Amino acid sequence: MTKRAVLYTLLPLFVLASCNVTKNVPKGDYLYTGGKVKIEDKDLKKKQKKELQADLNTLLRPKPNTSILGLKPKLWIYNITKNAKKGPLKWIKKLGEPPVLFSKVKVDYNRDLVTNRLENRGFFQAYTTADTVIKKRKASMIYHAAAGPRYLIDSVNFVADSSALGKAIHNTAAHSLLKRGKNYDLEVIKSERERIDNRLKEEGFYYFSPENLIVEVDSTGKRHKVNLYVTIKKNTSEKAQTVYNINNVVIYPNFQPTDTLKGAMSTASRYNDFYVIDPQRTFRPQVFGRTMFFHKGDIYNRTDHNMSLSRLSSLGTFKFVKNRFFEVDSINNQLDAYYYLTPYAKKSIKAIVTGKTNSANFTGADFTLNWRNRNTFRGAELLTVSAYVGADVQFSGNNSSKHIQRYGAEANLSIPRLLTPFKARSTSAFIPRTKVTLGFDLLQRPDSYTINSFRTSFGYSWKESLEKEHQLTVFGFTLVKPKADSMYLREAANRPSLLRVIEDQLTFGPTYNFNFTNTHKEYRTNTFYFNGNVDLSANLTGLISGAKEERSNKIWGVPYAQYIRTEADMRYYRRLGVSSKWANRMILGYGYAYGNSRSLPFVKQFFIGGTNSLRAFKARSLGPGTYRDPHLGTDAITADQSGDIKLELNSEYRAKLFSIVNGALFVDAGNIWLLNEDTREHRPGTKFSKNFLKELAVGAGAGVRVDASILIVRLDVGIPLRKPWMPEGERWVVDKINFGDKVWRKDNIVYNLAIGYPF
């Protein structure tokens, strides 16, 4: 039986079984299909009523059976596998769910929940009634909520005495979340208590908590208005009203869960104004001088508390970081701060198998062996030495292409401080780092070429905050030495652009990268991502040597590259609902080669197309400009069209289909161009001009993603809508779409199998 026949057979059965969802509902009961709240209030605006109803609907319990497009697949699975005790049906049974019965619905409980939520939102005169709707063997609930008038805040009063705590609370009034004329809302009142507590924690009130505050409500004044009084509870303890100072700071860097402090202080050594319990001298005490924000005599504040813990954690040396404060018996209003640090094993070895995909449509795997030393020079330095072997296979279009074999080794030293000729101190919660890298890579494309690459770099990385990160490579050096096979050389004789891949390449100079993202704040409606970088090579060297002609100056017999390259990746995400999102991306790239180089080195040029780019076009097959490689699809050499300028635009709608399966609809557009005319191969239409918008490629498609959290497998199918290599006026090819034509499908449908989201 063919797949299509199976589908046509199962689909009617599925629909039929879905209709019989009450099969296992007991006699005298009903299948509960859900409840909804209807607000009956003419004074509320349509948008306010819609938002309020959506909030109230989330309160109703129980939730009905899962429904997709009106069908209940999980209930259907339960119905057909209920009595299964062995075989495949027993395993499938776990995916089902029993019917939600109407007899389990607590109507009075739900009604009270709705009324209480309305009162908390300021509708003090709200009341709710409930109606049952029964249709055959199904039942649902409708809760009619009469909200009544919403009360507004008429005044906010901070009632405080002359004590230190009273004055501190009164001083926070200017930044209160409670505003005159705003709606009364219990959630805002709770947030106000937490805001005041956070402010007091910055001023030394260590034992204070939000529960020590009460906001009294008086509604006896003006009609539908309330007066709020922020006061300290009468039973607030003396400790909660006291400002505390830091006495001793004690750090225990080799703490184990079974250890106690008994007798440990006798082995403590003093460094500056804190103590370190480290008789084995595992760590140099200067490490903690760069992480601790508390000092003897400081007033306790939560910022320094959290910053110290964050820095200790970001060292990457400690598995557990704990902190406790103890009152000093002999001195009033003093706290001793203890830090218990449990280190990782100093040395470790790890084997890693990684699945990956890249913009060239290559999907493959790596096997990496890592050796780590987490405290190399007793300063929490991290030394990582790794070796890897990998293989990639290209899946795109309607057939597979060449495979790639990769081998390499790398040594990385990460030092938790900035090694600079001048004193540099960071005040963020993250440890700045100095990074040194040394690596070697070998890439082999059978019957094409072999590339040996040596690289080293020295630079810094630091984070301003959780959202902003900087990376500055003061000096980066890369030497690439390719070797081509005879088959590749024969092909390159007719296609000079292929020679760029196998040219010796030498780049050296600084790079800078800035990254901003707030996408971790998934609760936000709008989130953003930005990554920008600048890459410079041999600018000063070329200026000193006076390089004017291409490849005229050499180092160790290899012409060095002289260029300025910059790229910006900007993304915008808009949350459309609980399980849907609109994702957008724009990439701008520009490279300017001069002096000793006429064009960017091949590894620094821009490419477009493929699984993470324009998915309706094969990787590296587009451009530059309106040029179309005549050999594309006719030879064994993989397409490698590259450019000095890049523009890419992507827009994608993502939505959950069911369980861990998500779907997407996307549109991609873009192209690459050369900055100068191609005099080597004489490719027409490759130079960037004012008509660049007319030379954009456009594609669209749909995708399915299986999101298993630890791994996301993605299949995107794209078709071209606009082909820039066609004659002007014929570039839009929407009218030529013909899914019934086998030849059209072969030439136009591009399949992209990948791991992870495209952006």
Order of alpha helices (4+ residues) and beta strands (2+ residues): alpha-beta-alpha-alpha-alpha-alpha-beta-beta-beta-alpha-alpha-beta-beta-beta-beta-beta-alpha-alpha-beta-beta-beta-beta-beta-beta-beta-beta-beta-alpha-beta-beta-alpha-beta-beta-beta-beta-beta-beta-beta-beta-alpha-beta
